Amino acid sequence: MLRLITAGLLFLCVPALAEAQTLLDAKADVGAQKTKDLSTNELLQALGKGAILLDARPRKEFAISHIPGAVNVAHTPGMPPHRYVSDVAEIGRRLKGDKAKAVVLYCNGPTCGKSRRLAEELIKEGYSDVQRYQLGAPGWRLFGGAAQTLPEALPHLALDKTAVWVDARPQAAFAAGSIAGARNIPAVQLGSARETGVMLDAKKDGRLPMEDHNARIIVFSSSAAEARAVADAIFGETFHNVSFVAEPFATVSEALK
């Protein structure tokens, strides 16, 4: 049985607060499983120790928004969309046959079955260190930080007329040319805490969508570090659908032509 708790103004399927020290320690309550389910804190610890994070969703979903650093694997040939599962053989090639390698799987949250199906397939094939982040992409957007977007998804995202495009380059670079409708929130003007520096100004002057904290926000810059810094800062201002493009501005501009 899934249990609901309040996280700010949003709802997510996680255990009762009494069972977790913080929201970062919360897990999806999905009953008995063959593999361990990780909290956001445990996910970060596992990645810090070298675990491979596998996104068990279709390529287009992965390209639109994924946990930074995750790897996507093509689907099993012939598998219908409603029974989607990543190709275990391809995972084996990616891991060079190392079935003892620590692997963490995720998909689209507590009720998504893709990561559970993939975990079962990997166990059948002899993988010995398989875990899941069952909170998935929605949990990451609530607790982890900004997601990552690939350039190949940008034409699709451009169809969303409510999306907010943020150029994190310095003002001079932005003034010299950006993508149509972009808003400038320079990484060099970030403050040291929430509601400081350019973040506070952007909330006051409307560069951030204050009447829709679930609006899609896509951040790009000259470097991945700048784009992610601004994306994470926007996430810290309680915006929940934020992603960054790691590739440089020239790549973003070309993708949107």
C-alpha positions as CSV (number, residue, x, y, z in Angstrom):
1,M,0.0,0.0,0.0
2,L,1.4,3.4,-1.0
3,R,1.2,6.1,1.7
4,L,1.1,9.8,1.0
5,I,2.8,12.6,2.8
6,T,3.1,16.2,2.1
7,A,6.4,17.7,0.8
8,G,5.8,21.4,0.7
9,L,2.8,21.8,-1.5
10,L,3.5,18.6,-3.5
11,F,2.5,15.0,-2.8
12,L,4.8,12.0,-3.3
13,C,4.5,8.3,-2.4
14,V,7.0,7.9,0.4
15,P,7.0,6.4,3.9
16,A,5.5,8.2,6.9
17,L,7.8,11.0,8.1
18,A,8.4,9.1,11.4
19,E,10.2,6.4,9.4
20,A,12.7,8.8,7.9
21,Q,15.1,11.2,9.5
22,T,14.7,13.7,6.7
23,L,13.0,13.8,3.3
24,L,16.3,12.8,1.8
25,D,16.1,9.6,3.8
26,A,12.6,8.8,2.6
27,K,11.9,5.8,0.3
28,A,9.0,4.6,-1.9
29,D,6.8,2.3,0.1
30,V,6.1,-0.4,-2.5
31,G,6.2,-3.6,-0.4
32,A,8.6,-6.6,-0.7
33,Q,11.0,-6.5,-3.6
34,K,13.9,-8.6,-4.8
35,T,16.3,-5.7,-4.7
36,K,17.0,-3.0,-2.2
37,D,15.3,0.4,-2.6
38,L,17.5,3.4,-1.9
39,S,16.6,6.8,-0.5
40,T,18.0,9.9,-2.2
41,N,20.8,10.1,0.4
42,E,21.6,6.5,-0.2
43,L,21.6,7.0,-4.0
44,L,24.1,9.9,-3.6
45,Q,26.3,7.7,-1.4
46,A,26.2,4.8,-3.9
47,L,27.1,7.1,-6.8
48,G,30.0,8.5,-4.7
49,K,31.3,5.0,-4.4
50,G,31.2,4.4,-8.1
51,A,27.9,2.7,-8.7
52,I,26.5,3.0,-12.2
53,L,23.1,4.7,-12.4
54,L,20.9,3.2,-15.1
55,D,17.8,5.1,-16.4
56,A,15.3,2.3,-17.3
57,R,13.0,4.6,-19.4
58,P,12.8,5.0,-23.2
59,R,15.4,7.2,-24.9
60,K,13.2,10.1,-25.5
61,E,12.2,10.4,-21.9
62,F,15.8,10.1,-20.9
63,A,16.8,12.8,-23.3
64,I,14.1,15.2,-22.1
65,S,15.1,14.9,-18.4
66,H,17.2,12.5,-16.4
67,I,19.2,12.4,-13.2
68,P,22.7,13.8,-14.0
69,G,25.2,11.2,-14.7
70,A,22.7,8.5,-15.5
71,V,23.2,6.1,-18.5
72,N,20.4,5.0,-20.8
73,V,20.2,1.7,-22.5
74,A,18.2,0.7,-25.6
75,H,15.1,-1.3,-25.1
76,T,14.9,-5.1,-25.5
77,P,14.1,-5.8,-29.2
78,G,10.5,-6.7,-29.8
79,M,9.3,-5.7,-26.4
80,P,5.9,-3.8,-26.6
81,P,5.9,-0.3,-25.1
82,H,3.7,-1.1,-22.1
83,R,6.2,-3.9,-21.1
84,Y,9.2,-1.8,-21.8
85,V,12.5,-3.1,-20.3
86,S,16.1,-2.2,-21.1
87,D,18.3,-4.6,-23.1
88,V,20.2,-6.7,-20.5
89,A,22.7,-7.7,-23.2
90,E,23.5,-4.1,-24.0
91,I,24.0,-3.4,-20.3
92,G,26.5,-6.4,-20.2
93,R,28.4,-4.8,-23.0
94,R,28.4,-1.4,-21.3
95,L,29.7,-3.0,-18.1
96,K,32.2,-5.2,-20.0
97,G,30.7,-8.3,-18.5
98,D,31.3,-7.2,-14.8
99,K,28.3,-8.7,-13.1
100,A,29.6,-7.7,-9.7
101,K,29.5,-4.0,-10.5
102,A,27.2,-1.9,-8.3
103,V,24.2,-0.9,-10.4
104,V,21.3,1.4,-9.4
105,L,18.1,1.5,-11.5
106,Y,15.4,4.1,-11.7
107,C,12.4,5.1,-13.8
108,N,9.2,7.2,-13.3
109,G,8.5,6.9,-9.6
110,P,6.9,4.6,-7.1
111,T,4.3,3.1,-9.4
112,C,6.6,2.7,-12.4
113,G,7.5,-1.0,-13.1
114,K,10.4,-0.5,-15.6
115,S,13.2,-0.5,-13.0
116,R,11.6,-3.4,-11.1
117,R,11.4,-5.5,-14.3
118,L,14.9,-4.6,-15.3
119,A,16.2,-5.5,-11.8
120,E,14.6,-8.9,-12.1
121,E,16.1,-9.5,-15.5
122,L,19.6,-8.5,-14.3
123,I,19.3,-10.8,-11.3
124,K,18.4,-13.7,-13.6
125,E,21.5,-13.0,-15.6
126,G,23.7,-13.2,-12.5
127,Y,24.2,-9.6,-11.5
128,S,24.9,-9.5,-7.8
129,D,24.8,-5.9,-6.8
130,V,21.5,-4.4,-8.1
131,Q,19.6,-1.8,-6.3
132,R,16.7,0.6,-7.2
133,Y,15.9,4.3,-6.6
134,Q,12.2,3.7,-6.8
135,L,11.4,7.4,-6.1
136,G,12.7,7.8,-9.6
137,A,12.8,10.9,-11.7
138,P,9.9,12.5,-9.8
139,G,11.6,11.9,-6.5
140,W,14.9,13.4,-7.8
141,R,13.0,16.5,-8.9
142,L,11.6,16.9,-5.4
143,F,14.6,16.0,-3.3
144,G,17.8,15.7,-5.4
145,G,18.1,18.8,-7.6
146,A,18.0,19.8,-11.2
147,A,17.8,17.2,-13.9
148,Q,19.8,17.0,-17.1
149,T,18.5,17.5,-20.7
150,L,20.2,16.4,-23.9
151,P,20.4,18.6,-27.0
152,E,18.5,16.1,-29.0
153,A,15.4,16.8,-26.9
154,L,15.5,20.6,-27.3
155,P,13.3,20.8,-30.5
156,H,10.6,18.8,-28.7
157,L,10.8,21.0,-25.6
158,A,10.6,24.1,-27.8
159,L,7.0,23.0,-28.6
160,D,6.1,23.7,-25.0
161,K,5.2,27.4,-25.2
162,T,5.0,27.6,-21.4
163,A,8.6,26.5,-20.9
164,V,11.1,29.1,-19.5
165,W,14.6,29.1,-21.1
166,V,17.3,30.5,-18.9
167,D,20.7,31.7,-20.3
168,A,23.2,31.5,-17.5
169,R,26.0,33.2,-19.4
170,P,27.3,36.7,-18.3
171,Q,25.2,39.7,-19.4
172,A,27.5,40.7,-22.2
173,A,27.4,37.3,-23.8
174,F,23.6,37.2,-23.5
175,A,23.3,40.7,-25.0
176,A,25.4,39.6,-28.0
177,G,22.8,36.9,-28.8
178,S,20.8,34.2,-27.3
179,I,17.9,31.9,-28.2
180,A,14.5,33.6,-28.8
181,G,12.6,34.4,-25.6
182,A,15.5,33.4,-23.2
183,R,15.9,35.1,-19.9
184,N,19.3,35.9,-18.5
185,I,20.3,34.7,-15.0
186,P,24.1,34.8,-14.9
187,A,25.9,32.2,-13.0
188,V,28.5,34.8,-11.9
189,Q,25.8,36.7,-10.0
190,L,24.6,33.8,-7.9
191,G,24.5,34.5,-4.1
192,S,25.7,32.2,-1.4
193,A,22.2,31.2,-0.1
194,R,18.5,31.0,-1.1
195,E,16.9,34.3,-2.1
196,T,20.2,36.1,-2.5
197,G,22.0,37.6,-5.4
198,V,20.5,37.2,-8.9
199,M,18.0,34.6,-7.7
200,L,16.2,37.2,-5.5
201,D,16.2,39.7,-8.3
202,A,14.9,37.1,-10.8
203,K,12.0,36.3,-8.5
204,K,11.2,40.0,-8.1
205,D,11.4,41.0,-11.7
206,G,9.6,38.0,-13.3
207,R,12.5,36.2,-14.9
208,L,11.3,33.2,-12.8
209,P,7.7,32.2,-13.2
210,M,6.4,33.0,-9.7
211,E,2.8,32.0,-10.5
212,D,3.8,28.6,-11.8
213,H,6.5,26.8,-9.7
214,N,5.9,23.6,-11.8
215,A,6.7,25.3,-15.1
216,R,9.4,23.6,-17.2
217,I,12.7,25.5,-16.8
218,I,15.6,24.7,-19.1
219,V,19.0,26.3,-18.3
220,F,22.0,26.5,-20.6
221,S,25.3,28.3,-20.6
222,S,28.9,28.2,-21.9
223,S,29.8,25.3,-19.6
224,A,28.1,22.5,-17.8
225,A,29.2,23.8,-14.4
226,E,27.6,27.2,-15.0
227,A,24.3,25.7,-16.3
228,R,24.0,23.2,-13.5
229,A,24.9,25.8,-10.8
230,V,22.0,28.1,-12.0
231,A,19.6,25.1,-12.4
232,D,20.3,23.9,-8.9
233,A,19.9,27.4,-7.5
234,I,16.5,27.7,-9.3
235,F,15.6,24.3,-7.8
236,G,16.5,25.7,-4.4
237,E,13.9,28.4,-4.9
238,T,11.2,25.6,-4.9
239,F,10.8,25.2,-8.7
240,H,10.3,21.5,-9.3
241,N,10.7,21.0,-13.0
242,V,14.2,22.3,-13.7
243,S,16.9,20.9,-16.0
244,F,20.2,22.0,-17.5
245,V,22.0,21.3,-20.7
246,A,25.6,20.3,-20.2
247,E,26.6,21.1,-23.7
248,P,27.8,24.7,-24.6
249,F,25.6,27.4,-25.9
250,A,26.6,26.9,-29.5
251,T,25.3,23.3,-29.4
252,V,22.0,24.5,-27.8
253,S,21.6,27.2,-30.5
254,E,22.3,24.7,-33.3
255,A,19.8,22.2,-31.9
256,L,17.1,24.8,-31.9
257,K,17.6,26.0,-35.5
